[in-house]
Amino acid sequence: MALEETLARMRRAEKEAGRAEGSVTLIAVSKVQPGERVEAVLDQGQRVFGENYVQEAGMKWPAWKARYPGVALHMIGPLQTNKAKVALDLFDAIHTVDRPSLAERLARLAGAKGSCPEVFVQVNTGEEPQKAGIAPAQTDEFVAACRMMDLPVVGLMCIPPEDEHPAPHFRMLADLAARNGLSGLSMGMSGDFETAILHGATHVRVGSAIFGARDYRR
Ligand SMILES: *Cc1c(COP(=O)(O)O)cnc(C)c1O
């Protein structure tokens, strides 16, 4: 099965990197996938999932969470400020905190609720104008600001440019995390998760390698 093969490839990469077996968390990215594919993966024991859209996740996951105890949901897509409240109730971690207005909204809502999902700060390592994320040079300041707001920042996240080798981006993210005292590194997708593990990823976000290609026409 594709899930087992992905996990086996992760374990091999951990070993090659001299890291403890099982130290990297697999986030199975289920966005847009048909329900039966997701249920097959739940039936195989996978419990950590990633979604990109608040509305889609809100329609699919409450029923699965009730049926499959122990599910953890990670938000990995762009988060609109006006969806922050729904996201706070739905997700266990948010990987895409990428601007002060979103951080401030999350902090305010989390303060009122008394709990907050784990936060990853998204860094635009390629400084691509069309891509979300904090610029590398602004990362230290932004992480400090999030901490001042009492947001539980656990790590950094990046999506390297499509047309570049990802390794320099993974290395940059690892350096930024280390100098900010952050242990979490959300990096690596279907095409490059082994490279990401070699560079210290703690969370890989893998969709199509597990579930097959996404069909956005559905
Ligand atoms: C869709 C998505 C993934 C998974 O991509 P695959 O190439 O299918 O593994 C990972 N991270 C983010 C941010 C995504 O949007």
The ligand as a MOL file (V3000), in Angstrom:
LIG
                    3D

  0  0  0     0  0            999 V3000
M  V30 BEGIN CTAB
M  V30 COUNTS 15 15 0 0 0
M  V30 BEGIN ATOM
M  V30 1 C -1.2010 19.9830 -1.2430 0
M  V30 2 C -0.0850 20.2970 -0.3340 0
M  V30 3 C 0.8260 19.2970 0.0700 0
M  V30 4 C 0.8220 17.8800 -0.4620 0
M  V30 5 O 1.3040 17.8700 -1.7750 0
M  V30 6 P 1.7110 16.5000 -2.5240 0
M  V30 7 O 2.6340 16.9390 -3.5760 0
M  V30 8 O 0.4450 15.9260 -3.0360 0
M  V30 9 O 2.3550 15.6260 -1.5270 0
M  V30 10 C 1.8030 19.6560 0.9880 0
M  V30 11 N 1.8930 20.9020 1.4890 0
M  V30 12 C 1.0490 21.8820 1.1110 0
M  V30 13 C 1.1960 23.2340 1.6920 0
M  V30 14 C 0.0420 21.6120 0.1820 0
M  V30 15 O -0.7770 22.6110 -0.1870 0
M  V30 END ATOM
M  V30 BEGIN BOND
M  V30 1 1 1 2
M  V30 2 1 2 3
M  V30 3 2 2 14
M  V30 4 1 3 4
M  V30 5 2 3 10
M  V30 6 1 4 5
M  V30 7 1 5 6
M  V30 8 2 6 7
M  V30 9 1 6 8
M  V30 10 1 6 9
M  V30 11 1 10 11
M  V30 12 2 11 12
M  V30 13 1 12 13
M  V30 14 1 12 14
M  V30 15 1 14 15
M  V30 END BOND
M  V30 END CTAB
M  END
